[in-house]
């Protein structure tokens, strides 16, 4: 699954960019997806370790802090 470009471009603009290339959007999108997947995998492991099938917000929060 791929994230839409518009929210990624908004993130870059919110950070202060006046202009944003499509290449920049694609690179940030790839990075966000990669980090997001790592956080999700870690959160799944935390839920599994706790004996749950459901991943909770706290699992994601703890995983993101690592």
Rosetta blueprint (number, residue, H / E / L):
1 X L
2 X L
3 X L
4 X L
5 X H
6 X H
7 X H
8 X H
9 X H
10 X H
11 X H
12 X H
13 X H
14 X H
15 X L
16 X L
17 X L
18 X L
19 X L
20 X L
21 X L
22 X H
23 X H
24 X H
25 X H
26 X H
27 X H
28 X H
29 X H
30 X H
31 X H
32 X H
33 X H
34 X H
35 X H
36 X H
37 X H
38 X H
39 X H
40 X H
41 X H
42 X H
43 X H
44 X H
45 X H
46 X H
47 X H
48 X H
49 X H
50 X L
51 X L
52 X L
53 X L
54 X L
55 X L
56 X L
57 X H
58 X H
59 X H
60 X H
61 X H
62 X H
63 X H
64 X H
65 X H
66 X L
